[in-house]
Amino acid sequence: MTSRAALLCAATAAALLAGSVTAAPAQAARPAGLSWKKCGTSDQPRLQCASLKVPLDHANPSGRQITLALSRVPHTARASQGPLLVNPGGPGGSGLTLAGYVASALPKSVAARYDIIGFDPRGVGRSTPALNCAPGHFRPVRPDSVPRTPALERANLERARSFARACGRKYADVLPYLDTGSAARDLEAVRRALGAPRISYFGYSYGTYLGAVYAKLYPRRVHRLVLDSIVDPTGVWYEDNLAQDYAFNDRHRALMAWIARYDTTYKLGRDPAKIEAQWYAMRSALARKPAGGRVGAAELEDTFMPGAYYDGYWPRLAEAFAAYVRRKDTGPLVKAYENVAAVDASGDNGYSVYTAVQCRDASWPRDWNRWRTDGWKVYAKAPLMAWNNTWYNAPCAFWPTAPLKPVDIANGTLPPALLFQATDDAATPYQGGVTVHRLLARSSLVVEEGGGNHGVTLSGNTCLDKHLAAYLSSGSVPRGAGPADAVCAKSPEPEPLKGKSASPGSRGSVLHGLLGFRH
């Protein structure tokens, strides 16, 4: 994941102040309690911060300690249901500001009964040590992602190798302990520090895998479990990324069809296939002459990829596309890149943790011929992100630490869990929700039929949010006869913006600014 600003986000979440450090290191029995201090922002004035020391190696609890940064919106109701930990995905996503968002987006009567806890997982953000393997790794202009020549393939391969080498040089002592299992054990340390007999958990995207792994390790410590936009645990992680490529391509074509419906606004034609051809012509032109010296072919892919996560980006992306095609105006395109795709230090950190966790979690092919064959195979049917996504994950072919085995998350001990999945989600395709529904006994699956956004609850769909609120309030879940226990209509697609100052500022845009991309 890279931490990228939301193009349409009405207000960027303010950075949290540093929390306090607990007095004693974590021990096997029980870590020290937490000392909370005010760290509110103008948007989230009730936020509190703390930090917790946990073992780098949970098998050696008295060894080296690392620090987790935590945030909290405390409960206000007389009767509390305990902590609700929230995670935005990644791996590599910071969850500190998500706590405030969830507290404000849930019905007041529901939020009031939970201590809503955000956290930066190990290696992320304000947790220490925070990884940054190769600052500026995504500095533009990168080589064209499609390796049509041996020189382009060598250039992209060297970028992947050098990133893996840099991580190995800087963090050789840390990388063996950056994995989903270790992060799940951190959550258990947080539970003990909170003094709670059980915790509830609400995770988006990769956060669904983290939550499912925690539930596997500590099933009797789970009160409520909400998983939104669900990782397929049977494809961790190489196969999951290949599946993404096809779904990303479908979502890009949905954008082309949306632009065709608004030909009076964008004037790119009424035939989605012809509009798509214009997009690829734009890509070829930018490969030769990057827009503003910053947006080449790879950066263009990065800029349009968020549209596969959230259709609220479509109007601005369409405007930038039309401006380039019709007037050769590169300004809107460069602005769109800066807003949603340019990678800052936070993004460098997020990508470092993303690779560290995914490369350690499971085996990846070490023979580059396998990657090359699969890359071209996918590209033949789904060219949009086939090679961009390949290079994003390619450091795992050269990763310096040995892989672990994926966790079998099948679980018959849990209380009922509630799962949410959109049928046309690109980042975590629909099958992941169906698979996890089958693996978690007594779980219920709520489907957004025809929805293509990634991260669907608390983003404006009242049908989905009613199921979420009912579950967090009482534990009640819908029960149906088919693969889905309940079906909600998809949220309406956006409309073109009216005027230069138009900005949706919707709940969905704020949420997706917090969730980021590359989950």
GIZIVEN-V249391 format. One record per residue. PHI is phi in radians with two decimals (999 if undefined). BURIAL is + if it has 9 or more other C-alpha atoms within 8 Angstrom, else -. Layout:
phi: (PHI | PHI)
burial: (BURIAL | BURIAL)
//
This chain:
phi: (999 | -2.01 | -1.46 | -2.15 | -1.15 | -1.35 | -1.05 | -1.89 | -1.16 | -1.18 | -2.57 | -1.27 | -1.10 | -1.26 | -1.21 | -1.35 | -1.27 | -1.14 | -1.52 | -1.47 | -1.82 | -1.18 | -1.39 | -2.31 | -1.21 | -1.15 | -2.12 | -1.09 | -1.37 | -2.82 | -1.32 | -1.11 | -1.18 | -1.77 | -1.93 | -1.58 | -2.27 | -1.12 | -2.59 | -1.14 | -2.05 | -1.09 | -1.38 | -2.29 | -1.19 | -1.59 | -1.12 | -2.17 | -2.25 | -2.70 | -2.47 | -2.42 | -1.51 | -2.33 | -1.21 | -1.02 | -1.98 | -1.16 | -1.36 | -2.28 | -1.11 | -1.64 | -1.48 | -0.97 | -1.88 | -2.12 | -2.13 | -1.84 | -1.57 | -2.21 | -2.32 | -2.67 | -1.97 | -1.24 | -1.21 | -2.10 | -1.29 | -1.12 | -1.82 | -1.83 | -1.67 | 1.61 | -1.36 | -2.12 | -1.46 | -2.15 | -2.46 | -1.56 | 1.92 | 2.31 | -1.07 | 2.02 | -1.48 | -1.46 | -1.90 | -1.09 | -1.38 | -1.11 | -1.02 | -1.12 | -1.12 | -1.06 | -1.08 | -1.47 | -1.52 | -1.21 | -0.94 | -0.99 | -1.18 | -1.44 | -1.03 | -1.10 | -1.69 | -2.20 | -1.52 | -1.56 | -1.97 | -1.76 | -2.75 | -1.67 | -1.03 | -0.93 | 1.56 | -1.83 | 0.97 | -1.55 | -1.29 | -2.25 | -1.27 | -1.76 | -1.37 | -2.64 | -1.17 | -2.55 | -0.91 | 1.39 | -1.03 | -1.79 | -1.04 | -1.35 | -1.75 | -1.46 | -1.05 | -0.89 | -1.21 | -1.44 | -1.43 | -1.26 | -2.19 | -1.00 | -1.13 | -1.16 | -1.12 | -1.10 | -1.11 | -1.22 | -1.10 | -1.15 | -1.07 | -1.14 | -1.09 | -1.15 | -1.14 | -1.07 | -1.10 | -1.08 | -1.08 | -1.12 | -1.21 | -1.45 | -2.33 | -1.02 | -1.43 | -1.84 | -0.95 | -1.13 | -2.06 | -1.85 | -2.77 | -1.15 | -1.08 | -1.14 | -1.12 | -1.15 | -1.18 | -1.08 | -1.08 | -1.17 | -1.12 | -1.10 | -0.99 | -1.13 | -1.14 | -1.31 | 1.24 | -1.75 | -1.15 | -2.50 | -2.18 | -1.81 | -2.47 | -2.38 | -2.20 | -1.81 | 0.98 | -0.92 | -1.02 | -1.23 | -1.21 | -1.01 | -1.13 | -1.18 | -1.19 | -1.00 | -1.11 | -1.18 | -1.31 | -2.35 | -1.08 | -1.46 | -1.75 | -1.73 | -1.65 | -2.29 | -2.37 | -2.01 | -2.15 | -2.14 | 1.16 | -1.75 | -1.17 | -1.37 | -1.25 | -1.47 | -2.03 | -1.23 | -2.05 | -1.11 | -1.18 | -1.06 | -1.23 | -1.16 | -1.11 | -0.98 | -1.01 | -1.13 | -1.22 | -1.05 | -1.12 | -1.09 | -1.20 | -1.12 | -1.20 | -1.12 | -1.13 | -1.07 | -1.17 | -1.13 | -1.08 | -1.10 | -1.20 | -2.00 | -1.06 | -1.13 | -1.57 | -1.70 | 0.97 | -1.94 | 1.86 | -1.91 | -1.84 | -0.99 | -1.15 | -1.24 | -1.15 | -1.06 | -1.10 | -1.15 | -1.12 | -1.23 | -1.15 | -1.07 | -1.05 | -1.09 | -1.14 | -1.25 | -1.12 | -1.44 | -2.45 | -1.05 | -1.16 | 1.06 | 1.20 | -2.27 | -1.93 | -1.61 | -1.10 | -1.13 | -1.19 | -1.11 | -1.04 | -1.02 | -1.24 | -1.55 | -1.02 | -1.02 | -1.11 | -1.37 | -1.47 | -2.67 | -1.30 | -1.10 | -1.42 | -1.00 | -1.03 | -1.19 | -1.11 | -1.11 | -1.08 | -1.15 | -1.05 | -1.12 | -1.09 | -1.24 | -1.20 | -1.51 | -2.18 | 0.98 | -1.56 | -1.56 | -0.98 | -1.07 | -1.20 | -1.11 | -1.11 | -1.08 | -1.04 | -1.09 | -1.36 | -2.10 | -2.19 | -1.10 | -1.78 | -1.74 | -1.08 | -1.11 | -1.16 | -1.05 | -1.10 | -1.05 | -1.18 | -1.08 | -1.27 | -0.93 | -1.17 | -1.04 | -1.29 | -1.16 | -1.21 | -1.50 | -1.09 | -2.72 | -1.29 | -2.12 | -1.01 | -1.74 | -1.57 | -1.10 | -1.05 | -1.12 | -1.08 | -1.09 | -1.06 | -1.18 | -1.06 | -1.22 | -1.10 | -1.18 | -1.01 | -1.08 | -1.93 | -2.47 | -1.30 | -0.93 | -2.07 | -0.96 | -1.50 | -1.01 | -1.20 | -1.04 | -1.18 | -1.05 | -1.74 | -1.04 | -0.95 | -1.16 | -1.24 | -2.21 | -1.16 | -1.42 | -1.91 | -1.22 | -1.39 | -1.65 | -1.69 | -1.03 | -1.44 | -1.39 | -1.53 | -0.91 | -2.67 | -1.90 | -1.77 | -1.13 | -1.17 | -0.97 | -1.81 | -2.05 | -2.00 | -2.22 | -2.66 | -1.56 | -1.16 | -1.94 | -1.03 | -1.59 | -1.23 | -2.26 | -0.98 | -0.90 | -1.02 | -1.06 | -1.12 | -1.12 | -1.13 | -1.19 | -1.00 | -1.24 | -1.39 | -1.74 | -1.03 | 1.21 | -1.29 | -2.16 | -1.96 | -1.87 | -1.95 | -1.64 | -1.20 | 1.40 | -1.30 | -2.06 | -1.38 | -1.97 | 1.62 | -1.95 | -1.50 | 1.05 | -2.17 | 2.02 | -1.56 | -1.15 | -1.12 | -1.07 | -1.19 | -1.15 | -1.12 | -1.10 | -1.11 | -1.11 | -1.18 | -1.16 | -1.31 | -2.28 | 1.48 | -1.30 | -2.28 | -1.26 | -2.25 | -2.20 | -1.65 | -1.74 | -1.00 | -1.76 | -1.49 | -2.70 | -2.21 | -2.02 | -1.19 | -1.25 | -1.15 | -1.06 | -1.27 | -1.23 | -2.01 | -0.98 | -1.26 | -1.79 | 1.54 | -1.17 | -1.59 | -1.11 | -2.64 | -0.99 | 0.98 | -1.35 | -1.03 | -1.07 | -1.18 | -1.17 | -1.02 | -1.25 | -1.16 | -1.41 | -1.28 | 1.25 | -2.29 | 1.06 | -1.29)
burial: (+ | + | + | + | + | + | + | + | + | + | - | + | - | - | - | + | - | + | + | + | + | + | - | - | + | + | + | - | - | + | + | + | - | + | + | + | + | - | + | + | + | - | - | + | - | + | + | + | + | + | + | + | + | + | + | + | + | + | - | - | + | + | - | - | + | + | + | + | + | + | + | + | + | + | + | - | - | - | - | + | - | + | + | + | + | + | + | + | + | + | + | + | + | + | + | + | + | + | + | + | + | + | + | + | - | + | - | - | - | + | + | + | + | + | + | + | + | + | + | + | + | + | + | + | + | + | + | + | + | + | + | + | + | + | - | + | - | - | - | - | + | + | - | + | + | - | + | - | - | - | - | + | + | - | + | + | + | - | - | + | + | - | + | + | + | + | + | + | - | - | + | + | - | - | + | + | - | + | + | + | + | + | + | + | + | + | + | + | + | + | + | + | + | - | - | + | - | + | + | + | + | + | + | + | + | + | + | + | + | + | + | + | + | + | + | + | - | + | + | - | + | + | - | + | + | + | + | + | + | + | + | + | + | - | - | + | + | - | - | + | + | + | + | + | + | + | + | + | + | + | + | + | + | - | + | + | + | - | + | + | - | + | + | - | - | + | - | + | + | + | - | + | - | - | + | + | - | + | + | - | - | + | + | + | + | + | + | - | - | + | + | - | - | + | + | + | + | + | + | + | + | + | + | + | + | + | + | + | + | + | + | + | + | + | + | + | + | + | + | + | + | + | + | + | + | - | - | - | + | + | - | + | + | + | - | + | + | - | + | + | + | + | + | + | + | + | + | + | + | + | + | + | + | + | + | + | + | + | + | + | + | + | + | + | - | - | - | - | - | - | + | - | - | - | + | + | - | + | + | - | - | + | + | + | + | + | + | + | + | + | + | - | - | + | + | + | + | + | + | - | - | - | + | - | - | - | - | - | + | + | + | - | - | + | - | + | + | + | + | + | + | + | + | + | + | + | + | + | + | + | - | + | + | + | + | + | + | - | + | + | + | + | + | + | + | + | + | + | + | + | + | + | + | + | + | + | + | + | + | + | + | - | - | + | + | - | + | + | + | + | + | + | - | - | + | - | + | + | - | - | - | - | - | + | + | + | + | + | + | + | - | - | - | - | - | - | + | - | - | - | - | - | - | - | + | + | + | + | + | + | + | + | + | + | + | + | + | - | +)
//
